[in-house]
Amino acid sequence: MPALDARTAAATGALAVAVRTYLDHLSVERGLATNTLASYRRDLRRYLGHLAAQGVERLDDVTEASVSAFLVGLREGDAEHPPLSSTSAARTVVAVRGFHRFALSDGLASNDPASGVKPPTPAKRLPKALPLGDVEAILEAAGAPGTTLALRDRALLEVLYGTGARISEAVGLDVDDLDLAPQEDGPLEGTVLLRGKGGKERIVPVGSYARAAVEAYLVRGRPELVAAASSAGPGGALFLNARGGRLSRQSAWTVLTRAAERAGVSRHVSPHTLRHSFATHLLDGGADVRVVQELLGHASVTTTQVYTLVTVDNLREVFATAHPRARG
């Protein structure tokens, strides 16, 4: 362990020895990676400095208030350290909690003052959805015009946006997973069987745009790609590459990014962006959050509810700009 700074060294040797013992435990018995150990070492060095500044000399002198004050200091920063985000502060508190838990279990301390100090909850990262106009521009720009791959690319992107499929679910589709027969008395144009995380399956409706794009690809595009396959053939894979094999996730990602470039969409776009857009546009259109949960294949509605925060933000923005008495 590197030499401690002057303020940290003011703490009694027992505290520093306890930290070294814990780091040795993480390295030898837990086998933590070098970078992870370096992070723990840095975090605990700062913690020792905090305890020294408080006049704490022994592990048993550390109180829950001491640990809580350290967390507050992380979030507020000081002359030597900038304020930490909730994510970075949480990581540091995890290191401190692990240290005190180890000290208690190893007989180095008689109590665990950090057990009641909870790491700060990281701010929710709201999914970034594209405006409908950007999505439509990307779909129109799929593939080089007039080529077989253009038919495949348009079908792929229509399926991603039209069903909310994950990229792995889309490239994993087989032709037999599609049922494109239109309903006799309803607006839907068929269904697709998606295989999600943990092998869970769900059936998702397919709208008219996705159905038309997939049918055009099946009739005029896929047969040419099948002809380019090796003697083994492509099997039942729906989306094929130029050599007749199943399209990979990386290639599907490239299809989307190139379409976004051709469409002039400047923001970063990934396959998950289309999934986010699918969910957000449904909720903006009045869909129930539990219906969206089923369509996305989320195990818990809590995961889906993050999209409702996006739509609330949209409502606030519209209200603020449109209502005559929204602003003073």
C-alpha positions in Angstrom: 0.0 0.0 0.0 1.5 3.4 -0.9 2.5 5.8 1.8 -0.4 7.7 3.4 -0.5 11.5 3.2 0.3 13.5 6.4 -3.2 13.9 7.6 -4.1 10.3 7.1 -0.8 9.3 8.8 -2.1 11.2 11.9 -4.6 8.4 12.5 -3.3 5.6 14.7 -1.3 2.8 13.1 -4.1 0.4 14.1 -6.5 2.0 11.6 -4.0 1.9 8.7 -3.1 -1.7 9.6 -6.7 -2.7 9.5 -7.1 -1.2 6.1 -4.0 -3.0 4.8 -5.4 -6.2 6.3 -8.7 -5.7 4.4 -6.9 -4.9 1.1 -4.8 -8.0 1.5 -8.0 -10.0 2.1 -9.5 -8.6 -1.1 -6.4 -9.3 -3.1 -5.5 -12.8 -1.9 -8.8 -14.4 -0.7 -11.3 -12.6 -2.9 -9.0 -12.2 -6.0 -10.2 -8.7 -6.9 -8.7 -7.2 -10.1 -5.8 -4.8 -9.9 -7.9 -1.8 -11.0 -10.7 -2.6 -8.5 -8.1 -2.9 -5.7 -6.7 0.5 -6.7 -10.1 2.0 -6.4 -10.7 0.5 -3.0 -7.2 1.6 -1.8 -7.9 5.2 -3.0 -11.4 5.3 -1.4 -10.2 4.0 1.9 -7.2 6.3 2.0 -9.6 9.2 1.7 -11.7 7.6 4.5 -8.8 7.4 6.8 -8.1 11.0 6.2 -11.6 11.8 7.2 -11.4 9.8 10.4 -8.0 11.5 11.2 -9.5 14.9 10.8 -12.3 13.9 13.2 -9.8 12.8 15.8 -10.8 9.1 15.5 -8.0 6.9 16.7 -9.4 3.4 16.9 -11.9 1.3 14.9 -14.2 1.1 18.0 -14.3 4.9 18.1 -15.9 5.1 14.7 -19.6 5.9 14.9 -22.4 5.8 12.4 -22.3 9.6 12.5 -18.7 9.5 11.4 -19.5 7.4 8.4 -22.5 9.5 7.5 -20.4 12.7 7.7 -17.9 11.1 5.3 -20.7 10.4 2.8 -21.9 14.0 3.1 -18.3 15.2 2.5 -18.1 13.1 -0.6 -21.2 14.7 -2.0 -20.3 18.2 -1.0 -16.5 18.1 -1.9 -13.9 20.1 -0.2 -10.8 22.2 -1.1 -8.9 19.1 -2.2 -11.7 17.1 -3.8 -14.6 18.0 -6.1 -18.1 16.8 -5.2 -18.8 13.3 -6.3 -21.8 12.1 -8.2 -24.2 9.8 -6.4 -22.8 6.9 -8.4 -19.2 7.6 -7.4 -20.1 8.4 -3.8 -22.1 5.1 -3.7 -19.0 3.2 -4.9 -16.9 4.8 -2.1 -19.4 4.0 0.6 -19.5 0.4 -0.6 -15.8 0.2 0.0 -16.2 1.7 3.5 -19.1 -0.6 4.4 -17.1 -3.6 3.2 -14.1 -2.6 5.3 -16.2 -2.3 8.5 -18.0 -5.5 7.8 -14.7 -7.3 7.4 -13.2 -5.7 10.6 -16.2 -6.9 12.6 -16.1 -10.5 11.2 -12.3 -10.7 11.6 -12.4 -9.6 15.2 -10.7 -6.2 14.6 -13.7 -4.3 15.8 -16.6 -4.9 18.2 -19.2 -3.2 16.1 -20.1 -2.2 12.5 -20.8 1.5 12.4 -21.4 1.6 8.7 -24.1 -1.0 8.4 -26.9 1.6 8.8 -25.4 4.0 6.2 -26.9 3.4 2.8 -25.2 4.4 -0.4 -26.9 7.2 -2.2 -29.4 6.1 -4.9 -28.0 6.9 -8.4 -30.1 9.2 -10.4 -32.3 7.4 -12.9 -31.0 7.5 -16.4 -33.9 8.4 -18.5 -34.0 6.5 -21.8 -33.4 8.7 -24.8 -36.1 8.4 -27.4 -36.0 9.8 -30.9 -38.7 12.1 -32.3 -41.0 10.3 -34.6 -39.7 12.3 -37.6 -36.2 11.1 -36.9 -37.3 7.4 -36.7 -39.2 7.7 -40.0 -36.2 9.3 -41.7 -34.0 6.5 -40.5 -36.4 3.8 -41.7 -36.6 5.5 -45.1 -32.8 5.7 -45.4 -32.3 2.0 -44.6 -30.0 0.3 -47.1 -28.6 1.4 -50.5 -31.6 2.0 -52.8 -32.4 -0.8 -55.2 -30.3 -3.5 -53.6 -31.2 -6.8 -52.0 -29.7 -5.7 -48.7 -31.8 -2.6 -48.7 -34.9 -4.8 -48.5 -33.3 -6.7 -45.6 -32.2 -3.5 -43.8 -35.6 -1.9 -44.0 -37.3 -5.0 -42.7 -34.8 -5.3 -39.9 -35.3 -1.7 -38.7 -39.1 -1.8 -39.1 -39.1 -4.9 -36.9 -36.9 -3.3 -34.3 -39.0 -0.2 -34.1 -42.4 -1.8 -34.8 -42.1 -4.5 -32.1 -39.7 -3.0 -29.5 -37.4 -6.0 -29.9 -34.0 -6.2 -28.5 -31.3 -6.5 -31.1 -30.5 -10.0 -30.0 -34.2 -11.0 -30.3 -34.4 -9.5 -33.8 -31.3 -11.3 -35.2 -32.4 -14.5 -33.5 -35.7 -14.6 -35.4 -36.4 -17.5 -37.6 -38.9 -17.3 -40.5 -41.2 -19.7 -38.6 -41.4 -17.2 -35.7 -43.5 -14.9 -38.0 -47.3 -15.2 -38.4 -48.1 -12.4 -40.9 -51.7 -13.4 -41.7 -53.8 -10.3 -41.2 -56.7 -10.4 -38.7 -60.1 -10.5 -40.2 -61.7 -8.0 -37.8 -58.9 -5.9 -36.4 -56.2 -3.4 -37.3 -53.2 -5.7 -36.6 -51.3 -7.4 -39.4 -49.9 -10.4 -37.7 -47.6 -11.4 -34.8 -44.0 -12.3 -34.1 -42.6 -14.6 -31.5 -39.6 -13.0 -29.6 -37.3 -14.9 -27.3 -36.0 -12.6 -24.6 -33.7 -12.8 -21.6 -33.7 -16.1 -19.7 -35.4 -17.9 -22.6 -38.7 -16.2 -21.9 -40.9 -15.9 -25.0 -43.6 -13.4 -25.8 -45.8 -12.8 -28.8 -45.9 -9.2 -30.1 -48.2 -7.7 -32.7 -46.7 -6.6 -36.0 -48.1 -3.5 -37.7 -48.8 -2.9 -41.3 -45.5 -1.1 -42.1 -43.3 -3.8 -40.5 -45.4 -6.5 -42.2 -45.1 -5.0 -45.6 -41.3 -4.5 -45.2 -40.8 -8.1 -44.0 -43.0 -9.6 -46.8 -41.1 -7.6 -49.5 -37.8 -8.9 -48.0 -39.1 -12.5 -47.9 -40.3 -12.4 -51.5 -37.5 -10.3 -53.2 -34.5 -10.2 -50.9 -34.0 -13.3 -48.8 -34.1 -15.8 -51.7 -31.1 -14.1 -53.2 -29.2 -14.2 -49.9 -30.1 -17.9 -49.4 -28.6 -18.6 -52.9 -25.3 -17.1 -51.7 -25.2 -19.5 -48.7 -22.7 -22.3 -48.3 -23.8 -25.9 -48.8 -24.9 -26.0 -45.2 -27.5 -23.3 -45.8 -28.8 -20.6 -43.5 -31.3 -22.8 -41.7 -34.5 -20.9 -40.8 -32.8 -17.6 -39.9 -34.9 -14.6 -41.0 -32.3 -12.0 -41.3 -29.3 -13.1 -43.4 -25.9 -11.5 -44.2 -24.5 -11.2 -47.7 -23.0 -14.7 -47.5 -26.3 -16.3 -46.6 -25.6 -16.8 -42.9 -27.5 -15.4 -39.9 -27.0 -11.7 -39.5 -24.9 -10.9 -36.4 -25.7 -8.3 -33.7 -22.7 -6.2 -34.8 -23.8 -6.2 -38.4 -27.4 -5.2 -37.4 -25.9 -2.4 -35.4 -24.0 -1.2 -38.4 -27.2 -1.3 -40.5 -28.8 1.2 -38.1 -25.9 3.5 -37.7 -25.4 3.8 -41.4 -29.1 4.5 -41.9 -29.0 7.2 -39.3 -26.0 8.8 -41.0 -27.8 8.8 -44.4 -30.9 10.3 -42.7 -28.8 13.1 -41.2 -29.7 12.2 -37.6 -26.8 13.7 -35.7 -27.4 12.2 -32.2 -26.0 8.8 -31.2 -28.4 6.1 -32.3 -28.2 2.4 -31.2 -30.7 -0.5 -31.6 -31.8 0.2 -28.0 -32.7 3.7 -29.1 -35.4 2.3 -31.3 -36.6 0.1 -28.4 -36.8 3.2 -26.2 -38.6 5.1 -28.9 -41.1 2.3 -29.4 -42.0 2.4 -25.7 -42.0 6.2 -25.4 -44.2 6.7 -28.5 -46.7 4.1 -27.2 -47.0 5.9 -23.9 -47.3 9.2 -25.5 -50.1 7.8 -27.6 -52.0 6.7 -24.5 -50.9 3.1 -24.0 -51.2 1.6 -20.5 -47.8 1.1 -18.9 -48.6 -2.6 -18.2 -49.3 -3.2 -21.8 -46.0 -1.7 -22.7 -44.4 -3.9 -20.1 -45.7 -7.0 -21.8 -44.6 -5.8 -25.2 -41.1 -5.1 -24.0 -40.8 -8.3 -22.1 -40.0 -6.6 -18.8 -40.3 -8.9 -15.8 -41.4 -6.0 -13.5 -43.5 -3.0 -14.3 -41.0 -0.9 -12.3 -38.5 -1.3 -15.2 -41.1 0.0 -17.6 -42.2 2.9 -15.4 -38.9 4.8 -16.2 -40.6 5.6 -19.6 -43.4 7.4 -17.8 -40.9 9.9 -16.4 -40.0 10.7 -20.0 -43.6 11.3 -21.0 -44.2 13.5 -17.8 -41.2 15.6 -18.9 -42.8 16.0 -22.3 -46.0 17.1 -20.7 -44.3 19.6 -18.6 -42.5 21.0 -21.6 -45.7 21.3 -23.6 -47.5 22.9 -20.6 -44.8 25.4 -20.0 -44.7 26.6 -23.6 -48.5 26.4 -24.4 -50.4 27.4 -21.3 -50.9 31.2 -21.1 -50.4 31.2 -17.3 -47.7 28.5 -17.0 -44.9 31.1 -16.4 -44.9 34.4 -14.6 
